[in-house]
Amino acid sequence: MDSKSIEARRSELVERLHECIDEKVLRGGTELALHKAEAAYEIAHITPPVPQPWPALAAYRLAHLLMRKDAIDIDTLRRADRLFTEASQCDALGTVPLIYRISALSRLRGAATSADERSEAEHQLDQVFDQAIQGIHRMAFPSMRDQLHTTDLQGHAFNLLELATYLLGQPYRKLEGLAGFDYFDPTKKGKWQIVGHDVKQIDMTEDFARCEFTARAKNSVGCLVIELLKDDANWGVSPCAPQDLKFVNHEQAKLLVLSVLSPNLPKKDFQRRIVGDDGADPAGRYRTTRKRAREEVQELLANPQLEVFHENGLNREIPLIGLVHSSALR
């Protein structure tokens, strides 16, 4: 697997998705944003694919822009329906793709040319409606629940108006340029990052960061997997699930993460980030932490001769996947 290729595409995909929701792009019209969304979707689905939630986000964004077209034919409606369906498979997106899929199915029902087509569309509408209700009751992700219960009334009004526009087939140009609340900007007020060699640093919400972390840990082999929280840390070796990770010393985990994020820090600054500068003999505590981290990585990866560090940096031959909360690195 060409990890550099995946990381480069992930960075490009995130940039394209930001462009799709950029206020200037949207004010420039749906067609300009649609071109960027098509590019984002294509990037997300090159083999090997970028980890979730990014492909699902690309599908969701593209489906929205297709629904905004003035002259939308039945093939475009079907494609939007497929894209909303794809987006709904990612748990981190919650029930919102299903709710918007109802608009596509409603339009397909209205465009049906036979009783069988109309009956099939109605059957799918009933199913999706029930799935959306179940999803709202379930609300598995606390931070997504907080977003959906936001007091941003202007945002709610915009999204309801947007949904009505889709359902009724009204021209979307009447809404272009209005600012709406975007449920799926994963970087909005995000305090979580995915860390690894060549991985672009992106601040994300917990739901989206955990979704990507889980996908990476599940679909890779032989990677050092670290979950670094404010006061706790866990680790393991991929392929693994987050619940399979075992406790690891917080300072050791922090050392490993910073050896990827900030290997070029001056030695004293690097040491201070790991053990602080209070108490007796911080330099000695740092040496002990580094020694134990090296030994435990060698044991975890079953390679007692493995060179773990190059100066302040982690050996690039040791792949690392990290889920890191910003408070853990202060």
N, C-alpha and C positions, 0 to 999 in steps of 0.2 A: 504494500500500500504506500503510495507517495504522499506522506504526511504533509510535506511542504506544499504540495499542490492543493490539498484539502484546506490548509490554513490560509493560503493565498486566496482561494475561492471564497472561503468564509468571510475574509475581510472585504472582498469585493462585493459579496452578497449583502452584507450589512450596510455598506455604503449605498448600494442601489435601493435597498428598502428605506433608508433614511430619505433618499431623494424622492421616493414615491410619496412620502407624506410631508415633504418640505412645502411650506406655505407658498413659496414663490412658484414651485412647480405646479401645485394645484391651481393657483390663480392663473397660470399659463394655460390651463385647460386639461381635460382628461386625456387627450391623445398624447400629450407630452409625457405625462405620468405613466400612461399605459405602456409606452415604449420601454421605459425603465423597468416597469414591473415584469414585462415579458423577458427582459434580459436577466432580471433577478431569478425568475422561475427557472430559466434555462441553466443558469449557473448552479442552482441548488440541486439539480437532478443529473448533473454529470456524474458518471461512475468513476470512483466511489463517491457516494453522495456526501454532502456536508451534513453533520449531525443535526438531529432535531434540537430545538424547535424551528430552526431556520427554514427548512423546506416547507413546513406547514405554514409559516408566516408568509413565505413567498406565494404560496397557493392562495391564502386568504386575501392578501393584498391585490393579487391579479384578479381574483373573482370580483372584488369590489369594483375595480376599475372597468371590468367588462360590463357590469350591471349599470354603469353610469353612461354608457354610450347612448346617443340619441336614437339611432336606427339599429335596434338589436334584433337579430333574426333568431330563429329557433335553434340553430346550431350553436350560436353564441350563448344562448340561455342554457343549453345542455352542458356546454363547457363550464360555465360559471357554476352550475349545479355540481359537476364533478370536482371542481376546485374547492368549493365549500365542503364537500364530502371529505376530500383529502385533508383539508385543514382541521376538520372535526375529529380526525383520528389521533391528534396530538392532545393529550390530557391538559397540557399547560395552557391551551387556548380556551378551556372550559366549554361552555355551551353556546357561546356567541356565534361561532360558525354555523351551528345548527339553526339558530334563530334566523340568521341571514339566508340560510339555504331555503327556508320557507318562502322567502320572497321569490327566489328563482323557480321553485316548484309551482308557486301560484301563477307566475307568468306562463310557465309551460302548460299548466292546465288550461289557461285561457287561450293558448295558441294551438291546442290539440285539434287535429283535423278528423278525428274519428272517436267513436264512443270508447273504444278500447284504450286509446291514448289518454283520453280524459280520465277514465277509470284508474289507469295505472298511476297517473299523476296524483289523483286524489288519495289513492292508497299510500303512496310515498309521503304525501303531506301529513296524513294521520300518523304514520310511523315516526316521522321526524319531529312532529309536534310533541308526541309522547316522550321521545328521547330527550328533547329539550327540557320538558317539565321535570323528568327524572334527574337530569343533570343539575338543574337549579336546586332541587331538593338535596342532592348529594353534596354539591359545593365542596369538593374534596380539598381545594387549595385555599387556605385562610387569606393569603394576600390577594388572590383573585376575588374572594368574597368582599374584601374591603374595597376593592376598586368598583365592583358592581354596585355597592351600596354607597358610593360617593355622594357627597352633597353638591357636586358640581351640576346644578340644575340646568345651566345653559348647555352643558355637554349632553345631558340626558335629552333635552329638547331637540338638539341637533340630531342625535342618533335616532330618535323616534321619527323625526321628519325624514331622515335619510331612508329609514326602513319603509315608510309610507310611500316615498318616491319610487323605490324599487317595486313595491307591490302594485302600485297604480300605473307604473310605466310613464310617470311624468318626466319631463326633460330635466336631467341632472344639472344642466348649466345654471339653473336658478339657485343652486346651492353652492356652486363653485366659489371659492374665496372665503366662505364662512369657516370659522374655527370651530371644530368639533372635538369632543373628548375622545382621545384615541386609546382604547383599551390595550391595543397591542403595539405600543412602543416599549419594547422590553428594557430600554435603557432609561426610561423615565423614572427619576429618583432611585435608580438602582444602586445597591451597595454590595453586589456580588460580582465576582469575576471568575472566568475559566482561565487557568494558568497552565502553561506548558511551553516547551521549546517552539519558537516561531508562532505562537498563538497571539493574535492581536488582543490587547487588553480592552475589554468592553464592559462598562458598568451596566449591570442587568438587575432586574427584579429577581427575587429568590426563585419563583416558579420557573422562569425561563432558564435561569442558570442551572437549577437542579435538573431540568429536563435535558439540557445539553450534557451535563456532567454524567447523568445516568446513561445516555446514549453512547458517550465516548467510553465509559468504563465497561459497558456491555459488549461493545463491538471492536475492542482492541485486544491485543494479546501481549502480555509481558510488560505492561506499563505500571509504573509506580503510581498508585491512585491515592490522593490525599484530600481529605475534607478538613479544612482549617476554619474553625469558628472562633468567636471572641475568646472563649476560655477553654475550649475543648478541641481535640484533634483526633482523627481516625485515619487509618490507612489500610491498604491491601494491594494485591496485584491483579491486574485485569487478565481475563474477563471476570467481572464480579458485579454484584448489585450493591448499592449503597448500604443496605442493611447487613451486608457481609463484612464490612470494614471493622477493623479492630482498633482499640484505643492505642494511641501513641503519644509520647511526651509532647506537650504543646511547643516547647522551645525547639525541639528537634524538628517537628513538622514545619515550624516557622522558618528555621534555617534552610530546609530543603526548598521551600517555596521561594524565599528571597534569593537563594542561589540561582534560581531561574529568572526571577524578575529583575534583580538588581546586582548582578555579579560584578559590576564595575564600580560599586561604591568603595570609597576609601576604607581601608581595613578597620579603622576605629569606628567609623560610622556604621559599617556593617555589623560589627560586634555590638554596638549600642542598640541597634534595631532588634537584636536577638535576645540579649540578656539585660539590657539597660546599663546604667552606669552607677547604680546605687549599691550599697552593701560592700562586703569584703571581697576583694580580688575578682572583679568582673572579667578580667582577661582569663583567669584560671577557670571560671565558670564557663566561659565561651569555649575554651579548649576542650573541656570535658563534654560539653554539649555536642561539639563537632565530632569528637572521637566516638561517642555513643551513637550519634546519627549514622556515621560511616559504618560502624559494626552492625547496627540493626538493619541498614539497607542491604549490606552484604548477606546477612542471614535471611532476610525476607526474600531476596532474589536468588538465594541458594548459590552464591558465588563469593567465597571468602577472599579471593584475590582481586575482586572488582575494585577498580579505582573510582571512587565515588565523586571526589571533588577535584577540580582544577582551580587552584587558588580559591577565590570566593564563589566560583561557578560550579554548578552541577555538571558532571560528565555528560556531554550531549549524546553519548551512546546509551544513556539511561533515560528512556522516555517517561515523561511525567504528565499526569492529568490531575489538576488541582481545582477544587471548588473552594473559593476563599471569600470570606466576609471582610469588608474593608476595615472593620474594627480590630481584626486579628493582627494587622500589620502596623498598628500604631506603636 
